[in-house]
């Protein structure tokens, strides 16, 4: 006896009660419609490249500006 018959399923998957196979989204398994936006973004290596450069630029620029603005005034000779 198959596993699906053992649990009383007669057709489709859990998301497709009408039968005919499991629900696969818009374009089939592995299509971009099935993958959440966050996962697609985090899997994109160019996102991490740009994020690393932007974070580094913002942090070091901010740090430099804070250092310049907090320097004590130099006494003139």
PyMOL commands that set and color helices and strands:
alter all, ss='L'
color gray80, all
select helices_A, chain A and resi 3-6+37-43+45-69
alter helices_A, ss='H'
color red, helices_A
deselect
rebuild
show_as cartoon
